[in-house]
Amino acid sequence: MMAPQETITIASPLTGWVTPLEDVPDPVFAGRMLGDGVAIDPTEGMLRAPGAGRIVSVHTAGHAVTIELDAGPVLLLHIGLDTVALSGEGFQPQVAEGDRVSDGDVLIAFDLALLARRARSLVTPMVVTNGEAFRISASAPAGAIAAGDMLLQLEPLVSAGGGQGLLSPEIMEDLAERTLRLPLAHGLHARPAARLSALAASHGAVLEVMAPDGRTASMRSAVAVLALSLSHGTRVTLRARGVGAVAALDAVCTLIESGMDEYLAVGQDIPGQRPAAAAITLPRRLGGGVAVPGIAIGPAWHVAVRHSECSDQGKGIEIEREELATALAHVRARLCEKAQAAGPLAAIAAGHAAMLDDPELEAGAIAAIAAGRSAGAAWSAAIARFAEPLRASPDKRFAERVADLLDIEQSVLAALSGQPGDSALPPLGAILVGGDILPSQLMALAGAGLAGIACGAGGTTSHVAIIAAGLGLPMLCSLGPAVDLIEPGTQLMIRDGHFTVDPSESEMASARAAAASLADLRRAAEARSAEPAVTRDGARIEVFANLGSLTDAHASVSAGAEGCGLLRTEFLFLGRSVPPTIEEQRQAYQDIADALGPRPLIVRTLDIGADKPVPWLAQPHEENPALGLRGIRLQLANAALLEDQLRALVAIHAPGGLRVMLPMVSDLAEIAEARRTLSRLAREMGRPMPDLGIMVETPAAALLAGSFAAEADFFSIGSNDLSQYTLARDRTTASVAAGLDALHPAVLRLIVETVKGARKHGRWTGLCGGLAADPVAVPLLVGLGLDELSAPPAAVAMTKQVIRGLDRQACEALARRALNLPDADAVRALASLVLEDAQ
């Protein structure tokens, strides 16, 4: 037993509340993967030195610091959880690597109020990372503590003897080395460093990681790895020596390239080197999400990867500010030129130009330049501040907006480095292949004669998908990482939601015949776009459009839409520091109603939640936000938010009639409470009460449609979410999204239940999900009894034309057969035959 005088006292680095480490809501800290210690929930924004010593490292995000005390302990202090995602926002480090500090010196100042809004948790762990040399003998009890009070007492342990060097002769039997870029969104911060350390400890080989500047750390030391401050995309060299070195290095590379739950594709692969996760193989046939339906055959052409390297340190504040201004002006001019055209490309270019001119984005970059960073590093940091909350969203409509931010980031970085802005042109009739294609890359290829697009990541509502639809290019997304293995020039085929590598001659002949038939159908559709959609036996089906902006409203009218079946109002609430006023909302809704003229307008109330974070609304962290406080639940929990939106809607004059629709309903009481609020506001304002309907997006709403129809005036099925919740497949995860097909018999049966429930009370049922734009699905939807279909503006004319070739009774017979089929593939095969016969 150690003598009392050898006990080392560690002071509290914060004023706050002592929390046992096992209660920290993070498995890395709670599981003591980085070392033993304690945590503090701070009540003031000053992190102080817990003793005299030397600063080992300060993380580039400013949220963590490692200090080696003169007495020997090496302590990691980590402010909050997941705060690395803030990319330095709210943190002001007062020390740098190598600095000497005294007990109580301020290490990091931080904005407590900002972090309380933005971070998952403020609880701050302090761990002893060299636990082989010290053990905790006493700890302050849970409860209040002031900075400087005794927090821990440590006792030195007897040394086990000299350690073995990384490159000692005894372990030279094997040697392996590999270089890769880090695909971790936040780099090698505490959590992935701890996982890497745990893996390294399970192997006999000695493993180390080397930074681009030559600094090296043992992978067994999470703190040493953390001290390297390796960020996303950094090229690192991994080495293994000793028995089993190759196997150990393979395991490490596989773990890193998995992303460790923080995967973010790197903009550039190592030339000539395949990913270490060699288990990825290229199957002959891949299934993916149908972003734009259609058929395409052609050679593979990989999108040129744009990656601009930049130093972190600036050459001077004025020089860097001037370089940034010049680059912004260059990119702005290019975008404004593209925005002069018509159609979705122009609208997206105008949107990118608006992002480029965002005052908070530019202010963030200027502030980073003032702190000594280069124009490129400052711009990237400013982009990251806005991108991370979107990237964290499980809802694809918002997560996919990250691509737009990354697009303008790369455009500006390319301008700063003098790189050309556009890609080389592909051969005529090629299929564009890429892991994650940026909107500007596709815009640059708008007139290049592409046949189709195959995207490993992405989603059906991304701007790339919107551009592809405007260009009439069939597109599959969420195909997975295997698309990167396709060799340029390989013959490819897109058909029926599948992607075939090296199709046979007979497969291509069949596809070409089907494509010719589809082209004839499209020409007929465009010629008759203004006519109503009536089946051959006289059944009238309304075809509306899904809208997300005033531009969409104008496009829908030109495309022949008979109304708006879904106005997504989130565009008014995202990307701003305060919510829109009632008048701002009213004017936006009125402009869209005016653009639609005599056509009905169905407006979905705000669909946000913990999965779609907005800075002006405090939202608690949720382990499963897709099932959390979102949609109508969040609106009812924030009554003022719902009332403001309903006031703005009731105040407008919609020539074609206004209908209000509630998102993510799963309980009858939700409809009843919203109806009471809407009715009261209409009376107070002396305005007519609009119809109130609901989105059917959950199995609960479909199965209880008969009861819900007593409170709801209409139903609109959101086939994308209904499929996701029914089949338990996350539509944002490429590994499972390929199996997510709304034509699955289980989903079709829920549609039947919805229609039956609506008819009990004389209500109508529409569908506003992706199925309405899929020609193969349209005969089934008609046969299932839907009264209205709402599709993207670009798909309206085709949907109407498909309906004109159908017989409703034949569609009903098709639907009865489909309900008894085993899976979505069987349903699609049957529906395809019926569609071909109908045309």
Buried (B, 14 or more C-beta within 10 A) or exposed (E): EEEEEEBBBBBBBBBBBBBEBEEBEBEBBBEBBBBBBBBBBBBEBBBBBBBBBBBBBBBBBBBBBBBBBEBEBBBBBBBBBBBBBBBBBBBEBBBEEEBEBEBBBBBBBBBBEBBBBBBBBBBBBBBBBBBEBBBBEEBBEEEEBEBBEEBBBBBBEEEEEEEEEBEEEEBEEBBBEBEBBBBBBBBBBBBBBBBBBBBBEEBEBBBBBBBEEEEEBBBBBBBBBBBBBBBBBBBBBBBBBBBBBEBBBBBBBBBBBBBBEBBBBBBEBEEEEEBBBEEEEBEEEBBBBBBBBBBBBBBBBBBBBBBBEBEBEBEEBEEBBEBBEEBBEBBBEBBEEBBEEEBBBBBBBBBBBEBBEBEBBBEBBBBBBEEBBBBBBBBBBBBBBBBBBBBBBBBBBBBBBBBBBBBBBBBBBBBBEEEEBBBEBBEEBBBBBBBBBBBBBBBBBBEBEBBBBBBBBBBBBBBBBBBBBBBEBBBBBBBBBBBBBBEEEBBBBBBBBBBBBEBEEEBBEBBEEBBEBBEEBBEBBEEBBEEBBBBBEEBEBBBBBBBBBBBBBBBBBBBBBBBBBBBBBBBBBBBBEEBBEBEEBBBBBBBBBBBBEEBBBBBBBBBBBBBBBBBEBEBEBBEEBBBBBBBBBBBBEBEEBBBBBBBBBBBBEBEBBBBBBBBBBBBBEBBEBBBEBBEEBBEEEEBEBBBBBBBBBBBBBBBBBBBBBEBBBBBBBBBBBBBBBBBEBBBBBBEBBBEBBBBBBBBBBBBBBBBBBBBEBEBBBBBBBBBBBBBBBBBBBBBBBBBBBBBBBBBBBBBBBBBBBBBBEBBBEBBEBBBEBEEBBBBBEBBBEBBEEBB
